[in-house]
């Protein structure tokens, strides 16, 4: 995680001859001259190549935040004030905890940030590998990039039904073997062995660093659980005893079977077949495109 | 970790056995509605309606009308006649109780204050003589859990208290008959949980997939899609505002529109083709009749509610003609939204979140993701027992679509069965009420007021996490 950050140094401006730090905000015609990495003409003709994805990402994030709102406008609705009737359920005395909680105006975002900070601190202070249950839990949920790579493995050849079934099988197995923390090759388990070999053979991934690394968890009974029949009681007990995942870890990942994205007309909702050359929104045909161009195209990009 | 102090903990739980109050009040505290009521003392006979009669749903919000009047909780259904431009304050954010100032007001209004409590069955007369069962969404933040424990035990002082994850409670329901499995009649009916159940809880703030084994969640496999009913309503609102009337302030009305018209398409491309406006122009037979509808917006001045009716393409022409010939003023004043592909494109985002650019997978895919971290031996059992609860499962076609897509994803040997209970909104509550009749199980997990006072909130948190 290297990151170059320029600390503000007050009055001195960076007049170093020859180079300068410029925040990269994608293609901006006004600043095209000082971001020479992107050719000016190419930037104009084909802005899609510059940094559109981050701009699109921002638009998507904003849209999702918009969908997440309760009300369209920000507003405060105070608690209605009633007569100070003592008939309420609460007794007169209010403990300090209660007062603190009631007065807290923190939002979910605040709490989540606190939680993340606490976890980050915990991770940096404690020595890794103290609790095996915790570790296997975190490892099993793995990172999105890991998931993505798995889905890439199984992507080719999912067209026909038969092969999609077999790939699903391998998907199960690969995901299991990785999820259950890469068990060592067991010589008396030919099925697993065959599977792992097949895996190598089919997908040409000998460089997969996750394969067959010896870990202290190899002998963990939890990890030997690859059994087609119902798992034993002990395994179920261990699964049940696992601590909950964190809020972020429980978020669902990217789709395993990637379908090509669908686009819709921004005017009528039909398939978005053509893309506006200015703002990249989709429309279904010339009718909608004309309306879009006349009234809504925000061609400021 | 666990065997740190076995002796005192054991003795404490023995002491508690005597003192857990008999009456159990259950609150399934959703972001949109609270489902609340007293649990029965005994397992009710096989009559769902009877069982649910004790459960009321109360909206969990403080609302402000455009006349600047504020209403709390259930007043929304009784006192409000003008739903235009209504705005909401919800104590539950992303499925978790965050703002206790508002939540306390709503709870007191709905359960404690005798002047405002809707019925006697909902009144918590004496918290000290009552056990409170509060559900929470899985993977809650520990800080929020602590807040809940502290305020419940220190502000109201319930005699007994249990905070538990909501979706697994569904396993206590009578799921056998729902899935058409042979019912084993037992001489002594004691509530027991289903062995394997995969609960898909699609609520207001999010959709959570929880595999439940013998009534307990398998924590490592719980997965959440950050899309729920709220997002559907807002998305519909946004689309309608772009295409027809500006409805951005009409959250309540658009929610009603959504509930009335939206459905999950089982043939997305086909339905899309039917609603294409080009069909008519090209003189093709107008296929859209099945899908296109009008929704007549409510008229607060005339005191009329909104309703749906089949689309009438000549409506505007008739209206104009009628205006000339002086037809009924009623028909002239009404405003209608024409809804075509919006009807199914909006719920579609639950199944294909990439339609709005979201990186997460759709519900069927999430179920497979969830199973992928579990032993393969469990897959057949979970795939054959998928239960859909939560408000979104009321969307027509939801269950069928999920079953179809899951069938395609799951391996061929597994049977795939997706079912939705009769009342998916109150299903968790009814599961909780059946669980509460099993006093022995309750005693194992609930805490008493005395214990809380002795050990404090961090002990309570560990207890509810199952670490004690």
HADDOCK unambig.tbl for C-alpha pairs under 7 A between the chains (distance, minus, plus):
assign (segid A and resid 60 and name CA) (segid B and resid 357 and name CA) 6.01 0.50 0.50
assign (segid A and resid 67 and name CA) (segid B and resid 231 and name CA) 5.06 0.50 0.50
assign (segid A and resid 67 and name CA) (segid B and resid 234 and name CA) 5.27 0.50 0.50
assign (segid A and resid 67 and name CA) (segid B and resid 235 and name CA) 6.22 0.50 0.50
assign (segid A and resid 68 and name CA) (segid B and resid 230 and name CA) 6.96 0.50 0.50
assign (segid A and resid 68 and name CA) (segid B and resid 231 and name CA) 5.95 0.50 0.50
assign (segid A and resid 70 and name CA) (segid B and resid 88 and name CA) 6.62 0.50 0.50
assign (segid A and resid 71 and name CA) (segid B and resid 87 and name CA) 5.95 0.50 0.50
assign (segid A and resid 71 and name CA) (segid B and resid 88 and name CA) 6.59 0.50 0.50
assign (segid A and resid 72 and name CA) (segid B and resid 248 and name CA) 6.19 0.50 0.50
assign (segid A and resid 72 and name CA) (segid B and resid 249 and name CA) 5.88 0.50 0.50
assign (segid A and resid 77 and name CA) (segid B and resid 89 and name CA) 6.34 0.50 0.50
assign (segid A and resid 79 and name CA) (segid B and resid 102 and name CA) 6.71 0.50 0.50
assign (segid A and resid 80 and name CA) (segid B and resid 70 and name CA) 6.53 0.50 0.50
assign (segid A and resid 87 and name CA) (segid B and resid 113 and name CA) 6.62 0.50 0.50
assign (segid A and resid 88 and name CA) (segid B and resid 108 and name CA) 6.81 0.50 0.50
assign (segid A and resid 88 and name CA) (segid B and resid 112 and name CA) 6.12 0.50 0.50
assign (segid A and resid 88 and name CA) (segid B and resid 113 and name CA) 5.20 0.50 0.50
assign (segid A and resid 89 and name CA) (segid B and resid 108 and name CA) 6.67 0.50 0.50
assign (segid A and resid 89 and name CA) (segid B and resid 112 and name CA) 5.07 0.50 0.50
assign (segid A and resid 89 and name CA) (segid B and resid 113 and name CA) 6.58 0.50 0.50
assign (segid A and resid 89 and name CA) (segid B and resid 156 and name CA) 6.58 0.50 0.50
assign (segid A and resid 90 and name CA) (segid B and resid 155 and name CA) 5.91 0.50 0.50
assign (segid A and resid 90 and name CA) (segid B and resid 156 and name CA) 5.39 0.50 0.50
assign (segid A and resid 94 and name CA) (segid B and resid 155 and name CA) 6.64 0.50 0.50
assign (segid A and resid 95 and name CA) (segid B and resid 154 and name CA) 6.76 0.50 0.50
assign (segid A and resid 97 and name CA) (segid B and resid 150 and name CA) 6.79 0.50 0.50
assign (segid A and resid 98 and name CA) (segid B and resid 150 and name CA) 6.85 0.50 0.50
assign (segid A and resid 98 and name CA) (segid B and resid 151 and name CA) 5.41 0.50 0.50
assign (segid A and resid 98 and name CA) (segid B and resid 154 and name CA) 6.82 0.50 0.50
assign (segid A and resid 98 and name CA) (segid B and resid 155 and name CA) 6.46 0.50 0.50
assign (segid A and resid 101 and name CA) (segid B and resid 100 and name CA) 6.69 0.50 0.50
assign (segid A and resid 101 and name CA) (segid B and resid 147 and name CA) 6.51 0.50 0.50
assign (segid A and resid 102 and name CA) (segid B and resid 100 and name CA) 5.52 0.50 0.50
assign (segid A and resid 102 and name CA) (segid B and resid 101 and name CA) 4.79 0.50 0.50
assign (segid A and resid 103 and name CA) (segid B and resid 101 and name CA) 6.97 0.50 0.50
assign (segid A and resid 105 and name CA) (segid B and resid 99 and name CA) 6.96 0.50 0.50
assign (segid A and resid 107 and name CA) (segid B and resid 98 and name CA) 6.53 0.50 0.50
assign (segid A and resid 108 and name CA) (segid B and resid 93 and name CA) 6.37 0.50 0.50
assign (segid A and resid 108 and name CA) (segid B and resid 98 and name CA) 6.20 0.50 0.50
assign (segid A and resid 137 and name CA) (segid B and resid 220 and name CA) 6.13 0.50 0.50
assign (segid A and resid 140 and name CA) (segid B and resid 373 and name CA) 6.47 0.50 0.50
assign (segid A and resid 165 and name CA) (segid B and resid 411 and name CA) 6.35 0.50 0.50
assign (segid A and resid 168 and name CA) (segid B and resid 411 and name CA) 6.80 0.50 0.50
assign (segid A and resid 172 and name CA) (segid B and resid 372 and name CA) 6.26 0.50 0.50
assign (segid A and resid 175 and name CA) (segid B and resid 372 and name CA) 6.11 0.50 0.50
assign (segid A and resid 176 and name CA) (segid B and resid 372 and name CA) 6.25 0.50 0.50
assign (segid A and resid 176 and name CA) (segid B and resid 373 and name CA) 6.32 0.50 0.50
assign (segid A and resid 179 and name CA) (segid B and resid 373 and name CA) 5.67 0.50 0.50
assign (segid A and resid 225 and name CA) (segid B and resid 375 and name CA) 6.54 0.50 0.50
assign (segid A and resid 226 and name CA) (segid B and resid 375 and name CA) 6.31 0.50 0.50
assign (segid A and resid 227 and name CA) (segid B and resid 376 and name CA) 6.84 0.50 0.50
assign (segid A and resid 227 and name CA) (segid B and resid 377 and name CA) 6.13 0.50 0.50
assign (segid A and resid 228 and name CA) (segid B and resid 376 and name CA) 5.75 0.50 0.50
assign (segid A and resid 228 and name CA) (segid B and resid 377 and name CA) 4.58 0.50 0.50
assign (segid A and resid 229 and name CA) (segid B and resid 377 and name CA) 4.79 0.50 0.50
assign (segid A and resid 230 and name CA) (segid B and resid 377 and name CA) 4.28 0.50 0.50
assign (segid A and resid 230 and name CA) (segid B and resid 378 and name CA) 5.90 0.50 0.50
assign (segid A and resid 231 and name CA) (segid B and resid 375 and name CA) 6.94 0.50 0.50
assign (segid A and resid 231 and name CA) (segid B and resid 377 and name CA) 5.87 0.50 0.50
assign (segid A and resid 239 and name CA) (segid B and resid 218 and name CA) 6.23 0.50 0.50
assign (segid A and resid 240 and name CA) (segid B and resid 216 and name CA) 7.00 0.50 0.50
assign (segid A and resid 240 and name CA) (segid B and resid 217 and name CA) 6.92 0.50 0.50
assign (segid A and resid 240 and name CA) (segid B and resid 218 and name CA) 5.48 0.50 0.50
assign (segid A and resid 242 and name CA) (segid B and resid 219 and name CA) 6.41 0.50 0.50
assign (segid A and resid 243 and name CA) (segid B and resid 219 and name CA) 6.60 0.50 0.50
assign (segid A and resid 244 and name CA) (segid B and resid 139 and name CA) 6.04 0.50 0.50
assign (segid A and resid 244 and name CA) (segid B and resid 219 and name CA) 4.99 0.50 0.50
assign (segid A and resid 244 and name CA) (segid B and resid 220 and name CA) 6.65 0.50 0.50
assign (segid A and resid 245 and name CA) (segid B and resid 139 and name CA) 6.08 0.50 0.50
assign (segid A and resid 245 and name CA) (segid B and resid 219 and name CA) 6.64 0.50 0.50
assign (segid A and resid 245 and name CA) (segid B and resid 220 and name CA) 6.39 0.50 0.50
assign (segid A and resid 246 and name CA) (segid B and resid 139 and name CA) 5.85 0.50 0.50
assign (segid A and resid 247 and name CA) (segid B and resid 139 and name CA) 5.22 0.50 0.50
assign (segid A and resid 247 and name CA) (segid B and resid 140 and name CA) 6.42 0.50 0.50
assign (segid A and resid 247 and name CA) (segid B and resid 141 and name CA) 6.74 0.50 0.50
assign (segid A and resid 250 and name CA) (segid B and resid 222 and name CA) 6.16 0.50 0.50
assign (segid A and resid 250 and name CA) (segid B and resid 223 and name CA) 4.95 0.50 0.50
assign (segid A and resid 250 and name CA) (segid B and resid 224 and name CA) 5.96 0.50 0.50
assign (segid A and resid 251 and name CA) (segid B and resid 223 and name CA) 5.58 0.50 0.50
assign (segid A and resid 251 and name CA) (segid B and resid 224 and name CA) 4.74 0.50 0.50
assign (segid A and resid 251 and name CA) (segid B and resid 225 and name CA) 6.32 0.50 0.50
assign (segid A and resid 252 and name CA) (segid B and resid 223 and name CA) 5.16 0.50 0.50
assign (segid A and resid 252 and name CA) (segid B and resid 224 and name CA) 5.22 0.50 0.50
assign (segid A and resid 252 and name CA) (segid B and resid 225 and name CA) 5.71 0.50 0.50
assign (segid A and resid 252 and name CA) (segid B and resid 360 and name CA) 6.12 0.50 0.50
assign (segid A and resid 252 and name CA) (segid B and resid 361 and name CA) 6.78 0.50 0.50
assign (segid A and resid 252 and name CA) (segid B and resid 366 and name CA) 6.31 0.50 0.50
assign (segid A and resid 253 and name CA) (segid B and resid 360 and name CA) 5.36 0.50 0.50
assign (segid A and resid 253 and name CA) (segid B and resid 361 and name CA) 6.28 0.50 0.50
assign (segid A and resid 254 and name CA) (segid B and resid 359 and name CA) 5.59 0.50 0.50
assign (segid A and resid 254 and name CA) (segid B and resid 360 and name CA) 4.55 0.50 0.50
assign (segid A and resid 254 and name CA) (segid B and resid 361 and name CA) 5.04 0.50 0.50
assign (segid A and resid 255 and name CA) (segid B and resid 360 and name CA) 6.32 0.50 0.50
assign (segid A and resid 255 and name CA) (segid B and resid 361 and name CA) 4.16 0.50 0.50
assign (segid A and resid 255 and name CA) (segid B and resid 365 and name CA) 6.20 0.50 0.50
assign (segid A and resid 256 and name CA) (segid B and resid 365 and name CA) 6.84 0.50 0.50
assign (segid A and resid 261 and name CA) (segid B and resid 354 and name CA) 6.61 0.50 0.50
assign (segid A and resid 262 and name CA) (segid B and resid 355 and name CA) 6.13 0.50 0.50
assign (segid A and resid 263 and name CA) (segid B and resid 355 and name CA) 6.97 0.50 0.50
assign (segid A and resid 267 and name CA) (segid B and resid 243 and name CA) 6.60 0.50 0.50
assign (segid A and resid 269 and name CA) (segid B and resid 341 and name CA) 6.65 0.50 0.50
assign (segid A and resid 270 and name CA) (segid B and resid 272 and name CA) 6.63 0.50 0.50
assign (segid A and resid 270 and name CA) (segid B and resid 276 and name CA) 6.58 0.50 0.50
